Each structure stands twice: as structure tokens, then as C-alpha cells.
């Protein structure tokens, strides 16, 4: 495959990225983000965003250089670094580092506003690139005829765990700043999980009904208290619940496709001393033991034939949708596809996304967890825990110092 040229790559001095990639990431906690955000919102002067912007000006190049170090590692599994999608994202990292390191320190109001506009664009570009990252497997399979099973290795899991964790942490810092700057509110705050669950249910049922062209199963919420609160990120919880609900709704519709009535899905929210636990129970046929580990595999979760229920060969299938990524952004093509994808809620019901693995990684990022227990022939129970200790530092991964690879200016290839 021919690498995609990008002249901006050559504008970055090697020693700058080498230095940045060896610096330690400043890990933050939910409490830290909430406290900083509260102080910013309580300040009444126009310069209140300058100090947070200066932190990002210093921290974002370090985080992106860490990501770049991983993407340039000689140990990328299955030659995934030769795919167009991989190369495109790697170049976005180079470009973002170049733009950030060449931007002036935001020590004035005008400089802060300019810097905020810059990271807003970086956030959008990285979001679109990340949404298409699962297509790497499709590109590897099509170019090398490699069987799907051969890609499902521990090296693959480790690589994508690190990639998505780094992306999650970087986007969180940018997202918090933009939320404060543009909407005057914290991304991290005291949330009511019940309210987030109700919104996720509406979104997941709407997505399901759009693709199946029939009413989705009802979702019953059970909780001993409607006033449960915890410090968390509403968007993260919504992402996780949206994915879990989507899977349960789809499984229920597939398993009961010939029935005129559908069993309800139950969502239970319990307030514990150490965590808030959310249990989702469906009667969607369950998962066979042979496929129980594959639900956490980035390989299988990214392919259309991901084994999720015993009814996976049902005639009620979502139309096949393919990807197209260009300078206009991420596009979906095929029957029922939207013209443009801007966020995870725009994704089709079954797509080249990394649903459950990323949902579990998101849950674990601040000390929580996600697990499931399934009964083949009946249904699946999924357990999500949100850790209450808001001083728990983010799980931003450590990347081994394998050394960076550089682009040859004449041949435009990695050397």
C-alpha cells in the first residue's frame, strides 16, 4: 500500500517529538477535573480560561506524542500500520503535534481563543478518524487474505486497548475545556445515572426501530432510589449504556423475530458504598460459551459477522453498510445509511465500531468495570460498575520506549 503524503510531517523537528514522547503524562482524576471546572465557572473575568488552556498547551503534545510513539512502534501486529486508515490517523497525530507545538502559548485572551479554536478542530478530526479505526481489520483481510481468527491475538487486544485508552484520555481533556468554554458547564459533574439511562434508552430504541422497521422492546427501569448521584461523565455513561442497550435490543428482536410480543429488558440501578452498579437483563437468546470471549475481542466486535446471539443468522438482519472516509469526514454508504457520521449515536446498529471492548475500557478508565453472564437459549445479564472514588487517576497507558520511526522525505516511507 502506498503511504498517503502529507507535507506537514516534514515541518516537525525530530528532537521535539523525541523530547515530548519521553515526558510523563500528567494523569488527572474526576475530582481534579470537576474542581478546575468549578473554579473556572465561578470566576467572572474574561481571562478565566487562560490557565486551563496553558495546561492543555503543554499536556496535549505530550499525550499525542505518546500516541505517535505507539503508532510508530516496530511491533504493530499483523502489519496494520500498512493500511490506509492506520496511516491516515498516524498523520493526523503528526499534524496535530505540529500545530500545537507551533502555536503560541495562550497567555492572552486572544491567544487563548485562537488556541481553543485549534483544539476544537483537532477534536473533530480525531473523533472522525477514531470512528473509522475499526475498518483496519477489513483492510488487512482484503489486502492479505488473512483469516479473521488469525487477527484475534493478545497483541491485537493490547494494541487497541492502549490506542483507545490514549484517545479517550486526550479527548476528555479537550472535551472538558470546550464544554466549559462553549457551554459554560462541566463535562465532569455530579450526575444522576437514572436520568442518563433514560436518555440512553430513548436513543437506543430509536436507533433499533430505525433499522428493524418495527417497535423495539420496552426497557423497564428498577431502582430503590431515583435520587442516586455520583461524580462521573454523563457522556461516558451514555456511550456505555447506549452500546449495551443496543446489543440487548438487537438480540431480543432477533431471538423473538417470529413472536408478536417481545419480552421487556430490565435495567436495575443500585447505589452501593464503593460503586454505583447498573444491571441490564435481556431475554435475547444468550451467547454460546464458544463465543463468550469473542464479545470482548476488537476483531470480532468490528466485523459484521460478530457472534453475539444464537439468533445471529436470523432473517431480520440490518442492511450492510460500508464506510467511506475522505476530506469531508466519515461517510456511510448503503441502504439505510446516514450521509454523515458525527458521533457514536449516528453509527448504524451493526458497524465497524468497537462497541463492547471500548465500552469496557471506558468503564475501567476511572476504576469501574463491565462484565456479563450469559445463558445460551435464554438471555444475558450485563453488569456495569461506576467507581465512587473520584480521586482515582485515569488509566492512561504507559508506552514502552521502542524508539520512533521517521518519514523519509524523499521516498515518503517509514524508515
N, C-alpha and C positions, 0 to 999 in steps of 0.2 A: 504494500500500500504506500502511496506517495504522501509524505508528510504535508500538511497544509501550511503554506508560507504565511509568515506574519512578521513584517519588518520591525515591529516594536520590540521583538525579542532581543534584537541586537543592541538596543539602547540601554540595556540593563548591565551595569558593570558586574562582572562575576563576583568580585570581592564583596560587594554589597549583599548579595543574596547568600553568599557563604557565611558572612557575619550574622545576618539575620537568622539563618537556619540553625545556628548553634546557640542562639539565645533562648532562654527559658520562657515558656508561655506563662503569663500571669493568669492562673486559674481563679475563677470567681465563683461565688455561691449565690443562691437565690436571695439570701438576706442582703448581701452586698449590693446586688443589682437593685433590689427594692429600696434600699436605703439611699443610694445615689439618686435614683429616680425621684424619690420623695423630696430630697433636698433641692433638686433642680426645679421641681414643680412649685415648691414653696418660695423659691427666690422670685423676685419681681422685676429684676433688671434684665436688659436685653442681652447681657453677656453671660447668662447663666449656663449656656451650652458650651462655652469655650473649654472649660476644664475637662468635661467628658469627651469632647472632640479631640483634645490633645492626647488623652489616653488611647483613643482609637487610632490616632495618627501614629502612635508608637507601637501599639499592640497588633493591629491588623497586618502590617507587613511581616511581622514575626510569625503569626499564625499561617498566613498564606505561604510563606517560605517553608514552613514545616510541611505543609501540604505538598508543595512543589518538590521537596526533598523526597517524599514518599512516591510521588508520581514519576520521579526520575530515577528511582531505585533500579538497579540491575536485576532485582528479584521479583519483578512484576509477573504474576502467574499467567501461564497459557498465552504469552505474547499479546496480552490485552492492550499493551501500550502501542501496538501497531494499528489499532483500529481508528477510524476517523473520529468517532465520538470521544475516545480517550485523548487523542491528540488535540482535539478542539478544546476540551476542558483544560488540559495542561497549558495550552497557550493563553487561555483566559486568566490562569493564575499568573503567568509571566506578565501579561499585560496589566493586570490589577496591581501587582507589586511595583511595576514601573510607574504607573500613575500615582500610586500612594507615596512612593519614595521621592518622586519629583514634585509633589505638591507642597506648598509652603506650610509651615507649622501654623495651625489655626489659633493664632494669638490675638486676633482682632475679630470683630463681628463679621466683617466682610469675608475674611479668610475662613471663618467657621462656616458661614453659609455656603461658600464655594466648596469646602471640604464635604459638607453634608450632601450637597448635590452629587458630588463624585461618588460617595459610598452608596447613595441611593441607586445610582446606575450600576455599580458593581453588584449590589444585592440582587437587582433584577436579572442581570446577566448570569450570575451564578445559580440563581433559582431555576432559570430555564434550562441551563446546562445540566444541573443535577437531576431534573425531572426526566431527562433523556438518557441518563447514565446507564440504566439497565439495558439499553439497547446494545451495549458492548458484547453481551453474550451472543446475541443474534448475529452480530458482525463477525465474531470469531467462528461461529458454527458455519456460516455461509462461506467464509473465505478459506477455511481449513478442513471442512467436513468433520470437525471434531464432535463426537457424541456428547450429548448433554451431560451424561453421567460423569464423563471424564473431566468436566469443568468443576464438578462439585467436590472440591477438596478443602482441606483445612486452610491451605494458603489463600484460597479464594475468599473463604469466610473472613479470615483475619484481615485481608486487604480491604474488603468492603466495610467491615466493622470500623476500621481506622478511618477510611475515607469519609463515611457518613458521620462519624463522631466529630471529626475535624470540621466538616462542613456545617454540622449542627451548631457547634460552639461559635464558629465565626459568624454565622448568620444571626445567632442570638444576640451577640454584641451589637451588630449593626442594627438589627431589628429593634432592640431596646432604645437606641439613640433616635432612630427615625420615629418610633412611636411617641417618644417624649417631644420631639421636635415638631412633628406634623400634626399629632392628635392631642397633645397635652395630657397624656396618660401613661402609666407604667405598663410595660409588657409583663413584668413580674409583679404580682399583686395578690392580695387575699381573694381567692376565688371560691365560688360555690360549685362543687362538682356536679350537683344536680342540674343547675342551670346550663352548664356546658354540655352535659349528657343530653338534655332535652334538645339543644340545638343540633348536636351531632346526629341524634335520631332523625330529626326532620331532614337534614341534609342527606343522610344515608338512604332513607326511604325514598326520597325524591330521585336520587341517582338510580336506585334499584328499579323504580317504577318506569323511569325513562327508558331503560334498556330492555326490561322484560315486557313492557306494554301491558302490565296488569298490576292490580293493587299489591303493595308489599305487605308482609306480615306485620301485625301490630307489635309494638315493643312496650311491655309493662315495666314501670319503674317501681321498685320496692326499696324503701329506706326507713329506718326508725326515726330519722330526723331530717327535716327539709332545710335545716339551717347549718349543715356541715360546711366548714370552711377550712382552707389550708393555703399556705403560700405556694404558688405554682404559676405556671404559664398557661393561660387558658388555651392559647393556640396549640401548644404541645398536647394537652389533654384532648382537645378536639380532634387533632390528627390521629391520635391513637384510637380513640373511641370510634371515629369515623371508619377507620380501617377494620376494626373488629366487627362493628355492626354491618358493614358492607359484606364481609365474609359470611356472617350468620344469616343475613337476609338472603344472600345468593344460595347458600347451602339449603336453606329451608324451602325456597322456591323450587330448586332442582329436585330435592328429595320428595317433595309433595306435589310434583308438577301435574299429576292426574287427579288431584283432590280439589274439590270445590271450596274447601275451607283450609286455612293454614293455621298451624299452632303458633301461639304468640311466643315471642322471645322475651325473656326476663332479664332485667338489668337491676342488680342489687348494689346499693351503696351503703357501706358501713364505716362508721367513724371509730378508728382504733387509737390506742395510745401512741404507737410508733408510726402508724401509717393510716391512710385512707385506702380502703380496699373496694374495688369495683368488680363484681362478678357478672359475667354475661353468659346466659344459658340458652341454648337453642336445641331444637329437635330436627336438625338438618342432616341426619344420617351418620354423623360422626366421621372419623378419619381412621382408615386401617392402620394397624401397627406398622406395616412396611412403609407407610408414608408419613408417620408421625414426626420424624425428624426433618423431613423434607420441607415442612411448612416454615422452618426457620432458615432454610437454605436460600441464599441470594440467587442462586442459579435457577432453582425450580420456581421460586416466587416471581421471577421475572419473565417466565415463559408462559404462553397461553395454555399449555397442557399441564400446568401445575396441578398435582394431585391434591385436591382439597376435600373432596367428599366422595362417598361411594356412588354418588349420582353424577360423577363428572362427565359421563358420556350421555347425559340427558339430551333429548332433542331440543330442550329450551336453552339454547346457547346464545350468548351475547355475540353480536356481529364482530367479525375480525376487524381490528383497527390497526393501522400501521402508522409509523412515525415519519415525520419529515422535519429536520432541524436546519434552518438557514438563518441568514442575517435578519430576517423578520421575526425570528423567535421559534418556538416549538409549535408545530402544527400536527394535527391528527387527520388522517385520511381514512375513508371507509364509511360504510353505512352507519349512520347514527353518530358520526364523529363531529365534534365541535370544530370550528375553524381555527380557534386559537386556545392554547392552554396557558393560563397564568398562575395556577396554583393547583394543589393536590385535589381540591374539590372538583376541578374541571376534568380530572382524569376519568377515563372510561372504567366500567365496572371490573373488567379484566384487562390488564395492560402490561407494558414492560416496566411497571413500577416495582419497588422492593417493599411491598406492604408490611407483612408481619415482621420480617427481620429488622426493618427500620423502626417499626412501632416498638419492638422490644428494646432496641438500642436507645430510643428516645426515653422510654420509661426508666432505663438504667442510668441515664446520663446524670441525674441528680439523686441516685441512690435507690430508686424504685425497682420494680421488676414486672415482668409479664410472663405468664405461663399458661398452659392449657392441659386439660384432662378430657379425653375423648372416649366415647363408647360407640364403636362401629355398629351401625344398624339403628342407632338412636339419635345421638347428638353430641355436642361439645360444650364444655364449661371452660371459660377463659377467665383468668384472674389477673387483675391489674392492681398493683400497689403503688401508692404515691408516698414517698418517704417524707415524714413530717419535719425532720431536722433540716431547717433552711440554711444551716451553716455548712452543709455538705458541699465540698468543692466539686465542680464539674469534672466529668470523666474525659477530659481532653487527652488523647493518647500521646505517649512518648514514641517518637520515631527514631529508630537506630540511625546512627551517623554513618550511612553507607557511602557517603560522598555524592556530590551532584554530577549529573551528566549535562553536557552543554551542546548547544546547537552549533554546527559548523557553518560559518557564514557563507561559504562558497557552495556547499552541497545541500544546505538546509536539512541536514540529517543529524540524528543524535550520535554523539561520539563518546 
